[in-house]
Amino acid sequence: MRNYAFASKPYVAGGEAGDHPEPHIPAEECLSRVVSHVWVNSEYKHLVLCGSPKALAVRPGQFFNILCPTPDDGELWLRRPQSIFQVDRANGNIEFLYKCAGRGTKGMATLEPGADCNIVGPLGIGFHLEPGWKNIVVLGRGVGLATLGPISQLAAENGIGVTAILSARSPELVMVDHVFARVGEVIRVLDTDGTSAVENVENILEKLIAAGKADAFFTCGSNRLLLAMKKLGKQFGIPGQVAMEQIMACGLGPCYVCVKTFEVNGHKELRRVCIEGPVFDMQECVGW
């Protein structure tokens, strides 16, 4: 068997039928047709791509490395990592929700429906559920909300109750509450009314713990909320998982650009977010 990391030629999603390249490898380079691409608000866009069979097998918390068009006269040398937001297996689509901020995402924002988008993935280690869990709490802020959508859906499909605490600067930036409302209870916490303060979020979490509605914690998008969940998780013996966001050059491990420090059994160690994460044990995370 050839030991190639990825197929030498991109797979064309929705193209001619035939053998899928390198079937023993879970990730691939793929040319995916843009199905739709719309602004959700002034900062975020929703991108829907035609997914290949491997792309549609993506697990919650995993990501794709996307080759973005350049938004200006310069070149974009590096792909941009984007965590999966939704998987529409019935229609064969994968979806991303991202903030249009730097040159990469501004370039990605120029992709029009019908165009080809070159993606590599699915990559990384995603979230998981344990047998015996009856209720989970997901806590996200900003674009981290998108990352927590798939694990919330998977939990609901397995009969696990979901409480989603959604944090944002203002109401219009709580973009995907309808996704969480379909699978569980939604609690909004906002900067505009002060409810996003750590003390208030901790109070909400403590009430959920007391009510027996927090067998596990999941979070993404905020260091202060991560540390709050980590503290309560340690205090009450609740396991947790966090999806880390980090700058990545290759997304495959060799470059070591995305290395962060973790604390494991009292010892500090370095791990690559792209290949050893992006999902990690919450108690091992030193911080965002």
N, C-alpha and C positions, 0 to 999 in steps of 0.2 A: 504494500500500500504506500502510495506517495505521501510524504510528510509535508504537505503544503498547509500554510496557515489559512489561506483563503483561495477561492477559485481564481484562476489566472485571468478569466474574462468575466465581467459583470453579468450576473443573471438579470434577465429582463422580466420584471414582474408583469404578468398579463401577456407575455409574448407567446411565441410558438411553443406548443407542448413538446416535451422531451425530457430526457433524464436530467434531474437536478444535479448541478455540479457539486462534487465532493459531498455526498450525502452523509458521511460520517462526521462532518464538522458542523457545529450548530450555528456558526456565524458565516457571513458572506458579504461580498460587495454586490450591490444590486442597483439597477436602474429602475426607479419607481416613478410611475406617472403621477403628477400632481392632480388629484381629483378636485380639491377645492382649497382655497387659501384666503381667509377673510380676517379682518380686524375684529377683535372682540371688544376692545376699547382703545383708548389713545396710546396704550403701551404694549398690548399683547396681541399676537396673531394666532390663529388656529389653522394648522396645516394638516391636510388629509392626503395620504399617499396610498396608491395601490400596493398592497403588500405581497411579497412572495411567500411560499409556504413556510420558509424558515423565519421570515419576519413576523408572520402571523403566530408563530410559536413563542414569541417573546413573553418573558415572565415579568410580573410586577416588579418595578424597581430597576430593571435593566435599561440600557440606553442604546442609541444608535449614533454613529459619528457621521455627520452630514457634510457633504462637500457643497459649500455655499458659493453662489456667484459673487463676484466682486461688486461692491456698490459704487466704486469710483475708479480712477485710473490706475490704482495700485493693484498688486496681486494679493490674493489670500492663499497663503501657503498651507495653512492647517485647517483640518475639518473642525466642526463644532459639535460637541457632544450634546445630545438632547434626550432626556428620559422619555419613556413612552407615556402617553396620556390616556389613550383609549385604544382598544383593539376591536374592530368591527369584523369579526370572522364571517358573519353571514354575508357581508358584501365584499369581503376580501381587502379591507382597508386597515391601515394603522394611522394613528393620529398623534399630533404633537401640539402642545400649547406652550408658547415661548414668549419671553419679553424681548422686544426689539430694542437693543441697547448699544452694542458695539458694532464694529465693521462686519463681523461675520453674520450676526443675526439681521443687520440691516440689509446685507446682501441676500440672505435667505428670504427676506420679506419681499424681494422682487420676483420670486418664482411665481409664474402664472399657471392657471389650470391648463393641463395638456402638456406641460413641459416635463422633461425627465429630471429627476432628482437622484443624485448618486449617494447612496447610503451604505454604511458598513455596520453590520450587527446581526442579531442582537448581541450586545456585549455586557460583560460584568456579571456580578453576582447580585441577584435580586432579593426581594422579601420572601419570607416563608411563613407558613402557619403551622402551629403545633396541634396534634390531637388533644382534645380535651378543652381547648379554649372555647368559651361560650360567648364572650364579649370582648371587643377590642376598642381602643381609643386611638384615633389618628389626629395628629396635630400638625397643621401646616401653615405656612405663611408665604405670601407672594406666589411665585411660580412653583414653589414647593407643593402647593395644593394639587397641581397637575400630577406630580409624581405619586401622590397618595391615592389617586383615583382607582388605579387597577387593583391594588391590594384590598381596598374597600369593597370593590365589586367581587373579587374572589372570595372574600370572607362571607359576603351575603350569599353567594352561590353555595357555600358550604354550611349554611345555616348558622353563621356566627353573627351576633349583633354588632353593629357599628355605631359609635358616636364620633362624629367628625367636628373638631374644633377648628374653625377656619379664621385665620388672622390676616388682617390687611390694614393698609393705611386708611382706606375709606370704603364705603359700601360698594362702589362701582368696581373695585378691584377684587371683590370676592366673586370671581368670574364663574366658578364651576360648582356653586352650591347645589344646583339641580342634579348634578351627577351623584353627590353624596346623599341628597334627599331621597333618591330612588332606592337607596340601600340601607338607610338608617337615620338617626337623629342628627340634625345640624345645629351647631352653636356658633354664631358669629361673634368675633371679638375684634373691635376696631380701635384704631388710634384716635379717630375723630370724637369718640365718646368716652375714651379712656378705658374701655373694657379689655383692651389688649395688654394692659399692664401685667407684668409677671405675677404679681400678687393675686390678681383676679383669676388668671389662668390656673395658678396653683390651687386656688379655692375650688374652681370647677373640677379639677382633677381629683382633689380629695373627696369631693362629694360623690363622684363616679366610683371611686375606690370603695367608699363606705357603702354604696348601693350594690356592690358586687358586679359592676359593669366595666371592669378594667382588668381583664386577664393578661393583657399585653398592650404595650405602647408602641406606636409608630410615629415618626416625625421626619420633617424635611423643611428647610427654608429659613431657619432662624437659630442662631447660636444661643440666644437667651432662653428660648423656649426649649431647645434641646437640653440645656443645663437644668432647667426646671423639671423636666420629665425625668432626667437622669437622677436627680436628687430624690424625687418621690419614688422612682422605681427601686432605688437602693433601699430607701426607708421601709417600703412596704413589700419588698420582694417581688416586684413585678418586672418580668423580662421586657426588653425593648429593642427595637431596631431603628436605625437612622440611615437615611439615604443622604450621603455627603455630596456636596457640589464642589467642584474644584476645576481649575484650569488644566486642560489636558492637551498635550501636543500630538501624541499618536493614538491614544485611546486603547492601546494594545499591550502596554507594559514596558517595552524596551527603553523608553526615553527617561523615565523616572521624574518627569516634571510634576506629576500630581501627588508626590509623596507627602504624607502627613504623619504626625506622631500619634501613637496610640499607647495606652497603658494596659498591659496584659499581665495578670497575676503579680502586680506590683512592679513590673519592669517596663520601661519605655522601649518601644520598638517602632520602626518605620514601615509603613505599608503604602502600596500604590492604590489610589482610589479607583482607578480604571479597571484593574484586573483582580484585585483582592477585595474590591467593593463593586459598586459604590455603596452597597448596603453593609453596615457593620453592626456589631453588638453595641447597644447604646452605652453600656457601662465601660466599654473599652475606649470610647471616644473622649479625648482630652478636651476637644472643642472644635468649633467650625473652622 
